[in-house]
């Protein structure tokens, strides 16, 4: 470990829309925020070719460019953006306590407030052909990317409520939707199953898995395999949506902060406050319902405001006690 320990007023962990928005607001509040980007600077949007639903971009913008601009805006107000991975935390449970953080297993930092914006990682099938075509027709967000396949034939993998909801969403804008369900039944609620069944342009294929995503630069088709008979079939599609869940990036916080049974950080009411005083959570790391860039940015703003108010309360208490 290093000999000198740095003290930071506001530490932001993670660099997606939530983290950068928190940084912008924290910097403008003179909290002198320091951000550690994590392993994927810019977050999930860096793997998104087109962002068409973020307000303020009438012509749309590609994800990486948008994240660069958010970083530049945060830095313009004084945010210090550092490349690095937070590898360990030791949160104080006392109001006004100092939170200890280790970066890259070597650098120790002390922070008066911490904003966790580490996001969530979409689960993929892990097929080489699927990974090759991410951004070229393979997506993990129908709401984000479905518009680009208006009037086209697409497929979706998944059997839960999210998959059913995204299938019906896609059915409203696409010509046809083929839904691949690995087992002989859907895990979705009965209401969502009925919605799928009553949508004429959704075809559900049970006991079916992806064998290979077809196409060189973009998705051109799908080879499927029946896991009961071994029979393989192919269909022509231009988009493949994976809806098999997300994993919140909260591993290093386990045992330090309250989470639900799937690993999402629990926040108080409509705030970004966690059960630890001075620690706040924003973006997909605490939101498993919406998972949109704009909602993540909104909670980033909230986290910075919550941190600012927390520090103001601590300072007022110290002045009174003095």
C-alpha angles and dihedrals in degrees: 000000000000119000097229122059118210119222117214128187095209124015119190118198113200134026110227126112091290094051096045093046090050088050093052093052095040092050092049088052089055094246089135093224123207117203128200109202101207126213094312109045108207094020127232094337090071087072093049115095098197131024109192102159104058111106117247098038106091092174094040125242136230116254100242092050091049092052092049089053092049089051091050091050092050091048092048089065093047107272113152107220114199130185107232147105125246103226103174139018135192109189122198115230093205124098105252091016123145119247118218121214133180120209123203090349090286118059119073120209133182118209132189090204132015127200113198112208101154094134129204131283120230115234115239132189093247097230115148091228090051094050092046091057099044103130089018097078102312112103139165095205121063093180090054099044108016093096091067089064098052110155093005135112116259141168133217130201119212145074107213134089093277093053092047092048093048092046091056090044091053091045089063093060106022130072094235139354124207111199117203116206117185096208132043092261140041123248092209121111117272091251092056092044090054090050090054093045092050094051106093099204095054116092115192117206113194126203086022131133136177112265097177140344108232124220141072108230098000136019111278102162149338133245111208132190129207104227091208101049102019090232114151125210134176133216132184114244136153099205136040120193121197113208105168098120144272133264116218113227095236104116095117092051097055111122090017102071139022116269136170122249092274096051102260114140113249116230128193115260112298093341132089093235117129126201088269115081110242095015118107134180128210139173129014093341088076101021119075095158107063109013095183128143092237095051090046090052090050093054089046088060090048092050092053091049091047090050092048092051092046092054091046090054091050092049091049091050091050091050091051093048091048 
